[in-house]
Amino acid sequence: MFFLKTKQNLLGKSRNVFTPMLSYSASIVYDSYYFVKIDNSSLEINPLFLDILSNESNIERHVLAKELNAILNYEGLVDIGHVLRLENYLKEKFPQFYLKNLSNYPELSPQKSIKNTNSTKPTIINGGCIYLMSKSKNTQSVIEELEQLEKKGIYSKPLLSYLMKNFDIPTHFETSSKFHHHVPAILSKPQEKILEIASLSDYSVIVGPPGTGKSFTIASLAINEAKKGKSVLIVSSNEQAVKVIDDKFKKDFGLDNFATRISNKRSLKSGLNKNLKRWLSGIGLKGKIENDIAYYEQEVSALEKELRSILKEITNLEEKEIKLGNYLCEEDQGLINRIKTYFTKRSINAIEEYHVVLNKYISYSKRIMFANKNLIELNFKARIKDSIYSNRETL
């Protein structure tokens, strides 16, 4: 409603600007006939209109917005009283403006009259129009997801902290000796501690010079969280850094379809489409995904239990080797050589046993990696299925 026609310097050129002053949200409804239904409570002042008024005066934009809102403060359509007060305000604050037929409201100027407005002054015209716009599928999906988040009250604590500038970051964590990660790899103590802190804290920072294993740790962290049924987003201002972590998934962990890279590069879109087809496959079959998840969860649980037993066995063998080695080193040369030979043979046998147990550990690790790979992919499918069912009305 009400249009401002003027000239503005845009991109170094003087251009004609024709922009509305006020707007209402509306929707098309059907009741035997099609109607336009206006949301009376959705009145907004066009930001571009405020910018132009501010440029034409010494009044700051927020002051203009406050004063105009005070004039138009009404839960309903603008009436003649509001328009007369608006006209008086504009005459007082902007005497250089030409106000065309504002006092004729609610009768609006016809299209021909609006087109024939040739005043050299900035002109506010009594007119109105309906603007029809279809929302893109991407925009509609984002809006629906935001509405779902609002209804469920599920918000990201780190994101809220960032937006509110209210960071509550603890300086000390009580780590537990019982923490067990779900990464199919042998991690160092610092890496295990990083995974534990990340599972306890909303904010984590990994610092280290090049070559110290940060990318491997980030990949391990992503796998650990995905194994728990969570979604993980990895972002970087450097695309090469994302590629390095993606390569870790494929080469170090054997997870070819674990992650999908999203980029402006056309070459990556085929990979995204391929993974989407894999994840959507079988979603419509009742109970299939849930049954498969239960099967692999039981298998992974049994394998991890066996693997912990093997690790304990390896640790015991290492402790025995260290104890035996220390004993032999401390032994005086004058003692009976048979005793020394006896212990040496035991040491050799223990070394052979160690290799057997280590090969067993490697074999079980590969089986866990395969089971985890399937479980992670099934969890992806389950989350997609839940999303489809919860948003069925809007798809």
N, C-alpha and C positions, 0 to 999 in steps of 0.2 A: 504494500500500500504506500502511496505517495512516492513519487520518483524525483530524484535530483538529477538534473541535466547540467553539465558544466564541462569545462576543459581542464585537463590535468596533464602535467609533464610526466610521462611514463616512458622509461627506458630511453631518455634523451629526446623524446619527441612529444609535441603537443597533440593530445588525443581527446576525442569526445568520450565522456563518461556518462553512462545512463544507469543509475543504480537505485534500487528501492530503499526507502527509509525504514519501513517496518515490515515484519513478516510474521505469519502464523504457520504452524505445522498443520497439515491437513491430510486426509486419507479419502480414498474412493470407496464408498459403500454401496451395496446393492439391496434395494427393497422394492421389488417390482420394476424399479427404474434405478439407474445409477445416479448417485448424489456425491457431492463433495462435502465432507464433514470436517469442519474447522475446529481445531482444539483451542477453545477460548483462553485457556491458561498458558498458551505457548508463545505469547507475544514477545518478540525480540527486536532490538534496534540493530540495524545492519552495521557491523564494525567498519566497513568501508565508508559508510555515510558519516560516522563519527570522525573518522580520519580526515575526511574532506572538510568538515566543519571546523575541526581543530586547526587545519592548515589555513583556513580562511579567517581565523581569529587568533586571539592570544589566550584562548581558553583551553586548558588541558583536556585531553580525551576523557579521563575518568570523571572530571567535573561535569562535562557535557552529559555523559551517560547517567550520572546521578540526577542531574536536573531534569533531563528528559523523562527518566523513569518516574520521577515524582509527579510530572504532569500526566503521564499515561498510566499511572498506577491504578489498574482497574481489572477485575477478574471477569472479563467478557470482551466483546468486540468494542473497538473505539467508537464513541458516540460523538455527536456534534459539539457537546461541551468540551470534551478533550481536544477536539480539533481547533476550536476557537482559542483555547488557552495556548495550544501549540503555535497557532498563527501569531498571537501577541508576543510570545516568547521569541520566535524567529525574527519578527520585525524589530524587536528591541535589541537583540544580540547580533543580528546579521542584517543590517539595513541595506547592504549591497545586494541582497538576494531579491529575486522577483518571485513572488508567491502567486501562482496561477490557479485561480478558482478554488482555493482551499475552503472558503466559506460556503461553497456549494455542496459540501459533503452532507449527507451520504450519497448524493448523486455524483457519479464519477465522470471525468472527462472522457469523451469517446476517443477511439484510437486515432482517428484522423486529426483531431485537435491536438493530441499529444505529439504526433509526428510533425505538425506544422508550427511547433514552438521554436521560434527563431531568435529569442532574446539573447543579447550578448552577455547578459548577466547570468550568474548561477541561478538556476530556476528550479523551484520545487513545485511539482505538478500534482494536482488532485487526480489520481488515477490508481488503477489496481490491475492485477493480473494473477493468473494461476500458472505455476511452474510445475510441470510433471517430470519426475526423475525416477528412473528405475535404479535400484541399488544393485551393484555387482554382487555376484555370488560370494566373492571373497569378503567384501564388506559385510554382507548379510551374515556370513558365518562368524566373523569376529564379533558383531553385535550380539548374536545369539549366545556365543560363549561368554561374553561379558555379563549378559543378563543372567545366565545360569550361575556364574560366580557370585553375582549379587544376591540371587535368591538363596543360594546355599551358604553364603557368608564365608566362603573359602578364599582366603587371600594369602599371598606370599609375604611372609614376615620380612625377609630381606628387602623386597620391593617396597613394602609399606615404610620400612625404616629409611630407605633411600628417598622416597617421596616426602616423608615428614621430617627428614634430616634429624632423625632421632636414633642414633646407633648405640646399642647397649652391647658392647663386645667384651666378654670376660677375658681376663688376662691369664687365667690358669684353669687347666682342665684336670680332673681326676680320672686318669685312664685306668682301665681294668685289665687284669691278666686273663680274664675270661673272654675278652673280645675275640671274635672269630670272623674273619672276612670270607667272602664268597668268590674270591678271584682265583681262577685256576692257574696259579703261578706262585713261585716262592718269592716272597717279598722280604726286604730288609726290615729291621726293627723301626727305623725312621719312617719307612713307607707304610708299615702297619699302623704306626701312631697317627700318621696323616689321615688314613682312612677312618680311624676311630674318631679323631677330632671332627672330621667332616660329618660323621654320622651324629655327633652330639651338638655341633654348633651350626648356626645359620650363616656364619661367615668364616671363611678359611683362606689363608694366604700361604702359598708355597713359594719359597724364595731359594734360589740357588744358581750358581754359575752354569754356563753351557756344559752339557755332557754329564750332568749329575743325575739324570733320570726323571726330570720333571714331567716330560711328555708321557713316559711310561706310567708314572704315578697317576697322572690325570686320567689316562686310559683305564687304569686299574680302578680308580675311584668311580668312573662312569659304569664300568661293568658291575662293580659291587652294588651300586645303587639300583641299576637296572635289574639285577638279580632279585632285589627286594620288591620288585614290581613298580618302581618309580620311573618317571620319564626324565631324561637328562638332556639338557641343551648345552652345547659347547660352542662358544662364540669367540671370535678374535678379530682384531682389526687387520691382522695379517693372514691371508688365505693359506699361505704356506704352512703356518703353525697348525691350522685345522687339518691340513693334508697329512702332516706328520703323525698326528694322533689317529687319524683314520687308518693310516698304514700300520700303526701299532695294533689296532683291532684285528686287521687282516693277517699280518705277518707274524706278530708275536703271540697272538691268542687264537688265531685260526677262525675268527668270527667275521666271515665275509659279508654277511647280511645283517650285522649287528647295528650299524649306523647308516644314516643317509645324509649325504652332504647336500646342502642347499646353497646355491650360488646363482649369480647372473649368467654364468657360463652355460651355454646350450648343451655342452657335452655331458653335464651332470644330470640333466633332466631325464635322460633315458634310464639312468640308474635309479632315480627316484620313482619313476613309473614302474620299473621292474620290481622294486621292493614293495610298493603299494599293492601290486597284484599278488605278491607272495603273502603279504599280511592279510589281505582281504579274502584269500582263498579259504573256504571252509567256514567262514563266519556264520553263514545262515544255517548250518547243520546243528540241530539242537543237542546240546550236551557234549559235543565232540571236543571243543577247546577245553572245557572244564575237566573232562576225563583225561585228556592228554596232559594237562598241567599237573593233575594229581599223580599220574603215573611217573612223570619225570621228577616231580618233587620228592617222591618216595625213593626213586633211584639215586638222585643226588644226595639225599640225606644218608642213605646206606653207604654210598661211596665215600662221602666225607667222613663218616664214622670210621670206616676202614682206613682211610688215609691218615686220620689222626693217630690211629693205632700204629701204623707204619712209621710215622714221624717219631712217635715215642720210642719205637724200637731202634730207629736210626740214632736218636739222641743217646740212648743207653749204650749202643755200640761205640759211639764216639767217646763217651765218658770212660768206657772200659779201655779203649785204645790209649787215651791220654793217661789214665792211671797206670796202665802197664808200661807205657813208654817212660813215664817218670820213675817208675820203680827200677827199670833196667838201667836207666842213666845214673841213678844214685848208687847202684850196686858196685861194690869194690871189685877190682880185677882179680883178687885172690880167691873169690868164692868158686864153688864147684861149677864147672862149665856146663854140666848136664842141666843144672837148674836153669841156667841162662838159656840153654838150647831149648829146654822144655817150654819156657815162657815165650821164646821167639817163635816156636812152631804154633803155639796158641795164638800168637799175634797174627801170623800169616793166615791161619784159618779164619780168624775174626775179620781180616781184610776181605777174604773171599766172601764171607757171609754178608759183609757190608755191601758189596757189589750186587749180590742177589736181592737184598732188601731195597737197594736204590733203584734197581731195574723194575721192581714191583711198584715202587712209588711212582715212577715215570709212567708205567702202564695205567695205573689207577688215575693219575692226573689227566691223561689223554681221554679216558672214559668220562671223567667229570667234565672236562672241557666240552666234549660232544654233547653230553646231557644238558649242560648249562646253555650251550648254544641253542638247542631246541627249546629249552624252557624260557629263555629270554625272548625268542621269537614268538612263542605262544602267549607270553605276557603282553607283548605288543598287540597281538590279535585280540586278546581279551579286553584291553583298554579301548581299542578301536570299536569293538562290538558294544561295550558299555556306552561309549560316546554316541554311537548310532542309535541305540535304543533310547537313551535319555533325551536325544534331540530329534526323535523321529518326526515330531509334528512340524519341525522347521526345515527338514531336509527336502 
